[in-house]
Amino acid sequence: MSGYLVDTNADEADIQMMVPHDFGKLQELVVAVIPIAIAAASAAMGFRVQVNHARPTELYTMHNRTRNDLTIAANQVAANKITEINITPLLDLATLNAKDYLGIIFSRVDASGHNTNVMVMGARLKYQTQ
């Protein structure tokens, strides 16, 4: 597998895509990661996620939401197994349209007790057609 290795503070994965032309309604947006190592059963994984979307000619930050404390409990992941992290609540659903450009910045939060070493594979957008 290939992707972005996010294993030190401030490492980030940048994911870009265009919302499909037949997009009607969002069902789910997830970031797919592979945890590299789980040091302890009690070590949560901590991330910062920023989501932007805009139409051509708009500022890319036109619709911007950030979460600085996205925490995934250690019992929800296993080393070397693909894990999907749901980031749907970060999207401004009322303004997301077909052919919008969508960007995701997925970065590590270096906090006490966090064990965040992952390979970020990309994102999956699940939707209903119009």
N, C-alpha and C positions, 0 to 999 in steps of 0.2 A: 504494500500500500504506500501511497505517497501523500504528502500534504505538508502542512506547516507544523513544525515542532515548537510547542509552547511549553517551555520547561524552566524558564527563569523569569524573574519579575520584569514586567513591561514587555515581554515577548508578546507579539500579537499575530493573529491570522486575519488577513483581509480577503473577504469573499465578495464577489460582485456577480450580479446576474440581471437579466431583464425579465420582468413579469411577462409571462406568455401572452400572445395576442388574443387568445380565446379565454383569458381569465375572467371569471364571473364572481366567485366568492372564495375567500381563503378558508381552507380547512385546517391547515397546519404548516408551520415553518419550524424546522429543526436544524440544528447544527450537529453533524456527525463527527464524533471524536473516537479515538482509540486511546484509552488510558495506558500509559507506558508502564507505570509501576504504582502499586498500592503499598505504601510503606507500613501502614497500620490500619486495622479495622475501624478505628475511630477517626481517621484523618479524612475530613471532608475535602471536596474539591471546590475551589473558589475562583470565580471568573468575573470579568467586567465585559458587558456586551453593549455595543452601540449599533443601532439600526437606523439607516437613512434611506429614504426613497424620494424620488422626484421625477418629473417629466422633463424631456428635453427643453432647454432654455430656462428652467427653474434652477435656483440654488440647490446644490446637492444636499444641503442641510434643511431643506424646506420642511420635511417631515422627519424629525429627529427624536429618538428616544434612547435613553441610556439607563442601564442598570449596573451599578457598581458592586453589587453584592450577591450575584447569582451563585448559590451554594448547592452543590449536589452531594448528598450524604454518601459516605463510603459504601454503605450496604446496597447502593443502587448501581454500582459499577464493578467491573472486574477487569483485571489487567489483561490487555491484548484482545478484548472483546469490543466490537463496535457498539457505541452507546449514542443514542440520539437524545439531544437536549432540546426540549421544547422552548422556543423563544417567541411563539405566537403572540403572547401578551405585550410584547414590545413594539409591535407594529401598530401604526395608526390606521386601523382597518377602514375607517370612514373615508379615507383619502387614497387608499391603495387602488390603482387602476391598471388595466392591461397596458403593456408597453412602458410602464414606469421602470426606471433604473433603480435597483435595490442593492445597497451595500451593507455589509455586516463586518464590524470589527470585533473580534473575539480575543480577549487578552487575559493574561494570568493576574490574579490578585495574590500578592505575597503577604499572607497573614498567618499569624500563629495558629498552628493546628491544621493548616491546609496542606494538602498533598496534591499539587496540581501539575502533573507532567502528562501532557497529552499530544497526540498527533491529530491535528484538525484536518479532516478529509474534505469537508465542504458543507453545503447546505442542501436541504430538500424542501421544495415548495409543493405542497399538496393543495389542490384547488378544484372547485367545480367550474365547469365551463359556462359561458354565458348563453 
